[in-house]
Amino acid sequence: MALTAAGIDNARFEARLLLAEAAGLSVAQLIAHGTDAAPPAVAATLRGLAARRVGREPMAYILGEREFWGLPFKVSPAVLVPRPDSETLIEAALALLADRTKPWRMVDLGTGSGCLLLTLLREFPNASGVGMDASADALAVAQANAGALGVAGRAELVLGDWRQPGWAERLGGPFDLVVSNPPYIEVGAIDGLMAEVSRFEPRLALDGGPDGLVAYRTIAAEAANLVTKGGRLLVEIGQGQMPEITSIFASAGLAVEASFKDLGGIPRVMSAKY
């Protein structure tokens, strides 16, 4: 099997997903067909899909979808692939904003596929939110997801770049909840990441500058425009970054109140109150 030879983990499982995609069937339908021979057109399509995976293209990009918080999210190479670790941020928001019926105002900085903002809008049915991204292609993916998940009427998606002056003032804040999974990889470390990430995922969403902390400084500097008094800022963080980010937030008048661990027991989300 080509995937096994290429060292792909879970090769048999991925092969089944690729065959289902090539055949235009669900996995359950594929299993129901048992040992039926694949038509030549399906076999040809499968070979093309397998070649992409052997080249280390992420499965999510090949299939065009990734599950997050039990919800289907469309993805493309314009956005980061949603990861289970990022669900920690949703768990944190649910723990900190106990009243799910309030009309909370939220903003997601660097929204990408919209997985954070749109999931929160599903969990808080009276909330509204703004999703900002510097990529128009990413916003198109987020808009499609907002429509598919039934929250488009409560989600405003805005083209904005936190590297440009005045970006925060244009978002219409301050907000009760600010969330972000910002780029936090040291620029010099990106090329050493697994090929699926370094070669295929958008560099803009990975590059955290020389020390991986540039985005946190930028967000903290705009706290007064972003967070209401008593409001919260939830950010995903990289391993070992908590002390530095705590210092950055403190200098901006934010009080770090908690950290939340991912499934591997690593502090993954930091909560700060303004």
C-alpha positions as CSV (number, residue, x, y, z in Angstrom):
1,M,0.0,0.0,0.0
2,A,1.4,3.4,-1.1
3,L,0.4,5.1,2.2
4,T,2.1,2.5,4.3
5,A,5.2,2.6,2.2
6,A,5.3,6.4,2.6
7,G,5.2,6.1,6.4
8,I,1.7,7.5,6.8
9,D,0.2,6.8,10.2
10,N,-3.1,5.1,10.3
11,A,-2.6,4.2,6.6
12,R,-5.5,1.7,6.4
13,F,-8.0,4.2,8.0
14,E,-6.8,7.0,5.6
15,A,-7.0,4.7,2.6
16,R,-10.7,4.0,3.4
17,L,-11.4,7.7,3.7
18,L,-9.7,8.3,0.3
19,L,-11.6,5.5,-1.3
20,A,-14.9,6.8,0.0
21,E,-14.0,10.3,-1.3
22,A,-13.1,8.9,-4.7
23,A,-16.3,6.9,-4.9
24,G,-18.5,9.7,-3.7
25,L,-19.7,7.5,-0.8
26,S,-19.9,7.8,2.9
27,V,-17.6,5.4,4.8
28,A,-20.7,3.5,5.9
29,Q,-21.9,3.2,2.3
30,L,-18.4,2.0,1.3
31,I,-18.4,-0.7,3.9
32,A,-21.9,-1.8,2.7
33,H,-20.5,-2.4,-0.8
34,G,-18.0,-4.8,0.8
35,T,-15.8,-6.4,-1.8
36,D,-17.3,-4.8,-4.9
37,A,-14.7,-4.0,-7.5
38,A,-14.0,-0.2,-7.9
39,P,-14.9,1.1,-11.3
40,P,-11.9,2.3,-13.4
41,A,-12.8,6.0,-12.9
42,V,-13.0,5.6,-9.1
43,A,-9.6,3.7,-9.2
44,A,-8.0,6.5,-11.2
45,T,-9.4,9.2,-8.8
46,L,-8.2,7.2,-5.9
47,R,-4.7,7.0,-7.3
48,G,-4.6,10.8,-7.6
49,L,-5.8,11.3,-4.1
50,A,-3.4,8.8,-2.7
51,A,-0.5,10.5,-4.5
52,R,-1.4,13.8,-2.9
53,R,-1.4,12.2,0.5
54,V,1.9,10.4,-0.2
55,G,3.2,13.9,-0.9
56,R,2.1,14.8,2.7
57,E,-0.8,17.1,1.8
58,P,-3.1,17.1,4.9
59,M,-6.1,14.8,4.7
60,A,-8.3,17.7,5.6
61,Y,-7.3,19.6,2.4
62,I,-7.7,16.5,0.3
63,L,-11.2,15.8,1.7
64,G,-12.1,19.5,2.0
65,E,-13.5,19.1,5.5
66,R,-12.4,18.6,9.1
67,E,-14.5,17.9,12.2
68,F,-14.2,20.3,15.1
69,W,-16.3,20.1,18.3
70,G,-18.4,17.5,16.5
71,L,-19.2,20.0,13.7
72,P,-18.2,19.7,10.1
73,F,-16.0,22.6,8.9
74,K,-15.0,23.2,5.3
75,V,-11.3,23.8,5.0
76,S,-8.9,24.8,2.2
77,P,-5.1,25.6,2.0
78,A,-6.1,29.2,2.9
79,V,-6.8,28.2,6.5
80,L,-5.2,26.2,9.3
81,V,-6.6,22.7,9.8
82,P,-8.7,22.8,12.9
83,R,-7.1,20.7,15.7
84,P,-8.5,18.9,18.7
85,D,-6.2,20.9,21.0
86,S,-8.0,24.1,20.0
87,E,-11.2,22.6,21.4
88,T,-9.7,23.5,24.7
89,L,-10.5,27.1,24.0
90,I,-14.2,26.2,23.6
91,E,-14.1,24.3,26.9
92,A,-12.6,27.3,28.6
93,A,-15.2,29.7,27.2
94,L,-18.0,27.5,28.4
95,A,-16.5,27.3,31.8
96,L,-16.0,31.0,32.2
97,L,-19.2,32.3,30.6
98,A,-21.7,30.3,32.6
99,D,-24.8,32.0,31.2
100,R,-25.3,30.6,27.7
101,T,-28.4,32.7,27.2
102,K,-26.8,36.1,27.4
103,P,-26.3,38.2,24.3
104,W,-22.5,38.1,24.6
105,R,-20.5,40.0,22.0
106,M,-17.4,38.1,20.8
107,V,-14.5,38.6,18.4
108,D,-12.2,36.0,17.0
109,L,-8.8,37.4,15.8
110,G,-7.4,35.4,12.9
111,T,-10.5,33.5,12.5
112,G,-9.4,31.2,9.6
113,S,-12.0,28.6,9.0
114,G,-14.1,30.2,11.7
115,C,-14.0,27.1,13.9
116,L,-13.6,29.0,17.1
117,L,-16.1,31.8,16.6
118,L,-18.8,29.7,14.8
119,T,-18.6,27.0,17.4
120,L,-19.1,29.6,20.1
121,L,-22.1,31.0,18.4
122,R,-23.6,27.6,18.2
123,E,-23.0,27.1,22.0
124,F,-24.3,30.6,22.9
125,P,-27.5,31.0,20.8
126,N,-28.0,34.7,21.6
127,A,-24.4,35.8,21.1
128,S,-23.1,37.7,18.1
129,G,-19.5,37.8,16.9
130,V,-16.9,39.3,14.6
131,G,-14.3,37.2,12.9
132,M,-11.3,39.0,11.6
133,D,-8.7,37.6,9.2
134,A,-6.0,39.1,7.0
135,S,-6.8,36.6,4.2
136,A,-9.9,37.2,1.9
137,D,-9.6,33.5,0.9
138,A,-9.8,32.4,4.6
139,L,-12.8,34.6,5.1
140,A,-14.6,33.0,2.2
141,V,-14.1,29.6,3.9
142,A,-15.4,31.0,7.2
143,Q,-18.4,32.5,5.4
144,A,-19.3,29.2,3.9
145,N,-19.0,27.5,7.3
146,A,-21.2,30.2,8.9
147,G,-23.9,29.5,6.4
148,A,-23.7,25.7,6.7
149,L,-23.8,25.9,10.5
150,G,-26.8,28.3,10.6
151,V,-25.1,31.2,12.3
152,A,-24.4,33.5,9.4
153,G,-26.9,36.1,10.7
154,R,-24.9,36.5,13.9
155,A,-21.4,36.4,12.5
156,E,-19.7,39.4,10.8
157,L,-16.6,38.5,9.0
158,V,-14.1,41.3,8.5
159,L,-10.9,41.6,6.4
160,G,-8.3,43.0,8.8
161,D,-4.6,42.8,9.5
162,W,-3.2,43.3,13.0
163,R,0.1,44.2,11.4
164,Q,-1.5,47.4,10.2
165,P,-2.2,50.5,12.4
166,G,-5.8,51.1,13.5
167,W,-7.0,47.5,13.0
168,A,-8.6,47.1,16.4
169,E,-10.7,50.3,16.3
170,R,-12.4,49.1,13.1
171,L,-13.9,46.0,14.7
172,G,-16.6,47.8,16.7
173,G,-15.4,46.7,20.1
174,P,-15.0,46.4,23.0
175,F,-16.2,42.8,23.4
176,D,-17.3,40.6,26.2
177,L,-15.1,37.8,24.9
178,V,-12.0,38.0,22.7
179,V,-10.6,34.7,21.4
180,S,-7.7,33.9,19.2
181,N,-5.5,31.1,18.0
182,P,-2.7,33.4,16.8
183,P,0.5,32.4,15.1
184,Y,2.9,31.3,17.8
185,I,5.6,29.3,16.1
186,E,9.1,30.9,16.0
187,V,9.8,31.7,12.4
188,G,13.0,29.9,12.5
189,A,11.3,26.7,13.6
190,I,8.6,26.5,10.9
191,D,10.6,24.6,8.3
192,G,11.4,21.9,10.9
193,L,7.8,21.1,11.5
194,M,6.1,18.0,10.1
195,A,5.8,18.3,6.3
196,E,2.0,18.5,6.4
197,V,2.3,21.8,8.4
198,S,5.5,23.4,7.0
199,R,4.7,22.7,3.4
200,F,1.0,23.1,3.2
201,E,-0.6,25.2,6.0
202,P,-0.6,29.0,5.5
203,R,2.6,30.5,6.8
204,L,0.8,33.7,7.8
205,A,-1.1,31.6,10.4
206,L,2.0,30.0,11.7
207,D,4.7,32.7,11.8
208,G,4.9,34.2,15.3
209,G,8.0,36.2,14.6
210,P,11.5,35.6,16.0
211,D,10.3,34.5,19.4
212,G,6.8,33.3,18.5
213,L,5.2,36.1,20.6
214,V,4.6,39.0,18.2
215,A,0.9,38.5,17.8
216,Y,0.4,38.3,21.6
217,R,2.1,41.7,22.0
218,T,0.0,43.2,19.3
219,I,-3.3,41.9,20.8
220,A,-2.3,42.9,24.3
221,A,-1.5,46.5,23.2
222,E,-5.0,46.9,21.9
223,A,-6.8,45.5,25.0
224,A,-8.6,48.7,25.7
225,N,-10.2,48.7,22.3
226,L,-10.9,45.0,22.4
227,V,-12.1,43.9,25.8
228,T,-14.8,45.4,28.0
229,K,-14.1,46.1,31.6
230,G,-14.6,42.7,33.3
231,G,-14.4,41.0,29.9
232,R,-12.1,38.1,29.0
233,L,-9.4,37.3,26.5
234,L,-8.8,33.7,25.7
235,V,-5.8,32.8,23.6
236,E,-4.3,29.5,22.5
237,I,-0.6,29.3,23.4
238,G,2.4,27.2,22.5
239,Q,4.2,24.9,24.9
240,G,6.4,26.8,27.4
241,Q,5.1,30.2,26.4
242,M,2.9,30.9,29.4
243,P,5.4,32.9,31.5
244,E,6.2,35.3,28.7
245,I,2.6,35.8,27.7
246,T,1.6,36.3,31.3
247,S,4.2,39.2,31.4
248,I,3.0,40.6,28.1
249,F,-0.7,40.7,29.3
250,A,0.2,42.1,32.7
251,S,2.0,45.0,31.1
252,A,-1.2,45.8,29.2
253,G,-3.4,45.8,32.3
254,L,-4.8,42.3,31.8
255,A,-4.8,39.9,34.7
256,V,-4.1,36.2,33.8
257,E,-6.7,34.2,35.8
258,A,-6.4,30.6,34.5
259,S,-4.8,28.2,32.1
260,F,-6.5,25.2,30.5
261,K,-4.7,22.1,29.5
262,D,-5.2,20.1,26.3
263,L,-5.6,16.4,26.0
264,G,-1.9,15.9,26.4
265,G,-1.8,17.8,29.7
266,I,0.0,20.8,28.2
267,P,-1.3,24.3,29.1
268,R,-2.9,25.2,25.8
269,V,-5.3,28.1,26.5
270,M,-4.7,31.2,28.7
271,S,-7.6,33.2,30.2
272,A,-7.0,36.9,31.1
273,K,-9.5,39.4,32.5
274,Y,-9.5,43.1,31.8
